[in-house]
Amino acid sequence: MSETPLSQSHIRRGARMVDFHGWSMPLLFSNIIEEHKNVRMHAGVFDVSHMGRLRITGSDGGGLLERILTRSIKGLKPGRARYSLLCNEKAGVVDDLIVYASTDYFLLVVNASNRENVVAVLDEQRQGMDVTVEDLTFDLAMIALQGPVSAGILRKMCSPKVADLKRFAFGSAKVGETRALIARTGYTGEDGFEILVDKGHVNEIWDRLIDFGAAPTGLGARDTLRIEAGLPLYGHELGLDTNPFEAGLEWAVDLEGRNCLGAARMRLVAADGPIRKVVGLEIEGRKIARENMPVLKDMRKVGTVTSGTFSPTLEKTIALARVETKFAVEGTELVVDIRGSNVPATVVPIPFYRRTR
């Protein structure tokens, strides 16, 4: 397994380490519910150095991204970031990612499981173009500071202007004596920041964030937090067998005047409507609906659970599921087959949880 620059620090802090897409990552440091609630009420810090980081330079860099991404990057000013999808010609999702625009480069942050697939698409599509793709995954580390007091913690550590960044904005700043790239982005449904820094200095920043009050937090809480926030995870709500409209991500697709990868197929889906959609389910009782469990209507399978958990914030059992579109209506009563037990479930709006702004 690959190790992040923080792996030995996690082990010293007693983290339970697991294999996550070939990376040794902390599942938890204390317990998932405690870490989850701390992020909702205070602040947690995550090691997300397993995510892929790809730098794109050259005069045709913007043109390449315009060709492959579902969202147009025209008008994306330096210092701003944008969520987008990369699809294949059949409109299947190769990855979901964030693109950061700087004055002389673009940075893509992609899923750990898909980094090599994204690089392959970039290499294929950049033929004949003035574009260089650099994989910085093993040179840059990445940590996420998330929670309602995260801005206050950063104000104590670096320039106050950084803590005042708008959502999906980023900039360079010194954290202590170390220069880092700081973005107001995250994957928890809370306010927060993601910090990219040279791997040789990440331990210093990690320790300082904890000293200033952020609790080390593992992948377990990261998953329960993102489910509450209704955020998709590749391999669950997203995949090559899913198009953006089925995933409820039509807002991340710009088709007008564009012919990005998969555009022709996406236009057909947009015109006809998707045959299935990702919905939120509130499930009766405490049994957890796990990935691939059948969703039933009148004893007929009409969908499949993609993610499920007990919500520590709402104290309810919730799930995301992909169901036939006619059943993707708020208030529809369904059943989830949980290990042979037919458990009642109701379609509810996504996200399950929305922070107070």
Secondary structure, 3 states (H helix, E strand, C coil): CEECCCHHHHHHCCCEEEEECCEEEEEECCCHHHHHHHHHHCCEEEECCCCEEEEEECCCHHHHHHHHECCCCCCCCCCEEEEEEEECCCCCEEEEEEEEECCCCEEEEECHHHHHHHHHHHHHHCCCCCCEEEECCCCEEEEEEECCCHHHHHHHHCCHHHHCCCCCEEEEEEECCEEEEEECCCCCCCCEEEEEEEHHHHHHHHHHHHHCCCEEECHHHHHHHHHHCCCCCECCCECCCCCCCCCCCHHHCCCCCCCCCCHHHHHHHHHHCCCEEEEEEEECCCCCCCCCCEEEECCEEEEEEEEEEEECCCCEEEEEEEEEHHHCCCCCEEEEEECCEEEEEEEECCCCCCCCC
